[in-house]
Amino acid sequence: MIQIIKDSKKEIFTGIHATLSQGDYYTIEGTPLSKIPISWTENEPDNEDNRESCITLNGDGHDTEAQVLKDVFATIPGKDIMFGMPAVFQDVALIGFYDWGERGDWRTIHGQTLSEAGFSKFNAGEPNGAHVGEFCGSIHRSGLLNDLLCDTPCVFICEKSPDDPPVCRIDGPAITRNTQCQN
């Protein structure tokens, strides 16, 4: 699995999530992601030209993508993911699927059902709608899916095309505490 990660040309970025509609990226305060007053690393995902999206898991019969994300979680202790947040938020990351109709119809950001996308394995007892409004999809450290309130301050995992220029470079700028590059 580590070799898959090493051979991959994809990069994984984490940050604060508040994507409430397909293709619209905003903070929970309503600021467009591209206008956040911080210095973005060159090619860091800001959804410029609507070319970036939260990751969607596609099945290959071996759950490879879920295992890769589980391995990424294993490299980052929960206390380093969300400083000062309850432990429950340190064990999940929002990814690209939602209950768009709010009736248990879980779909990827591409409009596919989870079954059509090829990965629909939820944690035991999930999705449970434990709180009114749990319409956003997340992945747990276990590599299984979970439902979550869409306004939960939580990390998210995005993906970009391997054809896009890399951001995580040894010769590049130092990685800040709020940006994690996994190679």
N, C-alpha and C positions, 0 to 999 in steps of 0.2 A: 504494500500500500504506500509506503514511504517513497518507493521508486516511482509510483504513479504520480505522486505530488511533485517529485523532483523533475520528472519528464514533462510535466504539464507546463504549458505556457500561460495558464490562467493565473490570476492573482485574486486574493480574497481581501476585501476591505470590511472593516467594522465601523459602526458609528451609531448615532441616535436616529431612530426610525420614526417616521410619521407619515408614511405613504398611505393615504386613504383612498385614492382612486388611481386607476391604471394610467401610468405615464406622467402623473403629477407628483413631484417630489417637493415636500415642504417640511419645515420643522413643526413641532407641536405649537409654536407661536404663530405659524402661518407664513414664515419667511421662506421664499423659494430657495431650494438647496443651492442653486448657483449664485445666490446673493448673500450667503452667510459670510459675515465679515471676518474671515480667517484666511490665512494663506494656504490655498490648496496646492498640493504637490502636482507637478505637471502630469496630466492625464488621470488624476485622481477622479473617482466617479462623482460627477456633479450632474449627471444626466444631460450633458450638453448634446444638443441635436437629438434628444430622445433615443440615444444609442445604448444606454446602460439600464439594467434592471436588476431587481432582487433575484437571487438564484432560484431556479426551479429544479426539483429533483426528477430525473428521468431514470426509469428502471432499466437495468440491463440483465435482469435475472439474478444478479449477485449483489444488488444494493451498493454498488461501488461508490456512487456519489455521496450517499448517506454516510458510508464508512469514512470517506475522506473528510467530511465535515466533523464527524465524531473524533477523528484523529486531530483535526485542527483544534477543537475544543480541549482535547487532552493536553495540548501544549500551552494553554493559557489558563492559569488558576482562576476560579470564579471571582475571587476578590480583586483580581486585576482587570476584570472585564467591566464591571459597573461599580465604581467606587462609592461606598456608602449606601448602596441599594440593598434591599432585602435579598437573601440568598436565592429566592425563587427566580429573580430576574438575572441572576448570575449564571443560570443553567440553561437559558434559552436564547435563541437568536431568531428574529423575524426573517422570514424568507418569502419568496414570491408566490404565495397562494392565499386566497381569501374566500370567505363565504359571501360571495357577491349578492346573492338573493336573500341572505340572512335566514335561510331555511335548511341549512345543512347541505347546500350545494357547493361544495368546496372546489374551486377552480384556480388554475394557475393564472399568472398575469397574461398568459397567451390565450386564455379562454378555455383551455382543456380541463376536463375533470381530472382529479388526481389519478384515477385509474387509467385514463387515456394517456396521461403523461408518463405513467409507468411506476409511480411510487406513491402508495397511499397507506403506509403503515404508521398508525398513531400509537402513542403510549397507551398502556392499559387504561381504560376508562375515559379516553379522549376520543373525539372532542366532546367535552362535557358541558360547555356553556355555563360553567360555574358562576359566572358573573354576566349580567345582561350586557350585551355588546361584544362578546368574545367572537369576533368575526374575522380576525387576522390569524394567519398561520405562522407557526414558528417550528423550529427544530430544537429538540432537547439534546443535552449532552449525550444521551443514549443513542442518538442517531434516529430517533423516532419523532413523529410529528405531534403537535400540540396546538390547541386553540388558545388565543390570547386577546385581551382587550387591545383594540387598535391604537389607543392613546397611551399604552404602556411605554414608559421610557426604557428602551431596551436596545441592545445592539442589533444590527441587521447584517446580513451577508449578501453581497452583490456579486455579480459576475460580469465580465466583459469579454469580448471576442479576443481570441489569441492573436488575431491580426492587428489589434490596437497596440501602440507602443507600450512597453513595460514601465511601471512606476517604481517597483521595488528593485533598486539597483545598488550594488555594492559601492559604486562610485557616485551615487546620487546623494541628495541631501539627507541629513540625519532624520531618522524616524522619530516623530514626536510621540509623547505618551498617549495621545488620543488616536493615533493611527497605528494599526498593526499590519505589518506585511508578513505574509507567510510564503516562503518559497519551497 
